[in-house]
Amino acid sequence: MKGKDGKDIKHFTTERQRRENLNDKYKALRNLLPNPTKHTKNDRASIVGDAIEYIKELLRTANELKILVDK
């Protein structure tokens, strides 16, 4: 199906669904972070950056616990 400007309407629908799906995943990632309401920025870069820092923190904690268990 073609629109007035010759663009494929199905493409626009598919692209909108892809963006909505991606936005839902960013929201889910944000909600997995501790205290997600504390985050003042909701932009994608901040969410991904905060997730990276949190994962690094979890890895440090896991390594510290492993050292304690191995003693």
Beta strands, then each sheet from edge to edge (+ up, - down):
end
